[in-house]
Every structure is written in structure tokens, then in C-alpha cells.
Amino acid sequence: MTRLMLIIFSMASTSLMGVGIVAALTMGQDTLQPILIAAAIGFVAAVPVSWFVAKQIE
């Protein structure tokens, strides 16, 4: 399950980071710090998401 989770994580983290960055830019936060924070939140949020999806697939 670990390999499957890592594969899903690579896709989920990219997507969630992108969503967070777009949300930050939409709210008018166009400096470096809010964009990096949004990307970090998306990266961290992808861990439980990928674990849950991998568990459901197996």
C-alpha cells in the first residue's frame, strides 16, 4: 500500500497545491509568503487524502 500511496500522493499533492495557490491568488494575496503557505497547506493535506484513496483502492 505504501507504493500506491506514494504514487497517489505525487498526483494529489500537485493538485491540492495548485488549488491552494489559485485560491490565494483569487483572494488577492499575490506576495510570496501567502503563496508558499497555500502550497504548504496543499502539500500537507495531500498526505491523508492519498492514504485514504490508497486504502479504498486496496
C-alpha positions as CSV (number, residue, x, y, z in Angstrom):
1,M,0.0,0.0,0.0
2,T,2.9,2.3,0.6
3,R,4.0,2.4,-3.1
4,L,0.4,3.0,-4.2
5,M,0.1,5.8,-1.6
6,L,3.3,7.5,-2.9
7,I,2.1,7.4,-6.5
8,I,-1.3,8.9,-5.5
9,F,0.5,11.4,-3.3
10,S,2.5,12.7,-6.2
11,M,-0.7,13.5,-8.1
12,A,-2.8,14.7,-5.2
13,S,-0.1,17.0,-3.8
14,T,0.3,18.7,-7.1
15,S,-3.4,19.2,-7.5
16,L,-4.0,20.4,-4.0
17,M,-1.1,22.7,-4.0
18,G,-2.4,24.2,-7.3
19,V,-5.8,24.7,-5.9
20,G,-4.4,26.4,-2.8
21,I,-2.3,28.7,-4.9
22,V,-5.2,29.6,-7.2
23,A,-7.4,30.3,-4.1
24,A,-4.7,32.5,-2.6
25,L,-4.3,34.5,-5.8
26,T,-8.1,34.8,-6.2
27,M,-8.3,36.4,-2.7
28,G,-5.7,39.0,-3.8
29,Q,-2.8,37.5,-1.8
30,D,-0.1,37.9,-4.5
31,T,3.1,38.1,-2.5
32,L,5.5,35.2,-1.9
33,Q,4.6,34.3,1.7
34,P,0.8,33.6,1.2
35,I,1.5,31.6,-2.0
36,L,4.1,29.5,-0.2
37,I,1.8,28.9,2.8
38,A,-1.1,27.9,0.4
39,A,1.3,25.4,-1.3
40,A,2.5,24.0,2.0
41,I,-1.1,23.5,3.2
42,G,-1.9,21.7,0.0
43,F,1.2,19.5,0.4
44,V,0.3,18.5,4.0
45,A,-3.3,18.0,3.1
46,A,-2.3,15.5,0.4
47,V,-0.9,13.0,2.9
48,P,-4.2,11.9,4.5
49,V,-6.0,12.2,1.1
50,S,-3.6,9.9,-0.6
51,W,-3.7,7.5,2.3
52,F,-7.5,7.3,2.3
53,V,-7.6,6.9,-1.5
54,A,-5.0,4.1,-1.4
55,K,-6.8,2.4,1.4
56,Q,-10.1,2.5,-0.6
57,I,-8.4,1.1,-3.8
58,E,-6.9,-1.8,-1.9
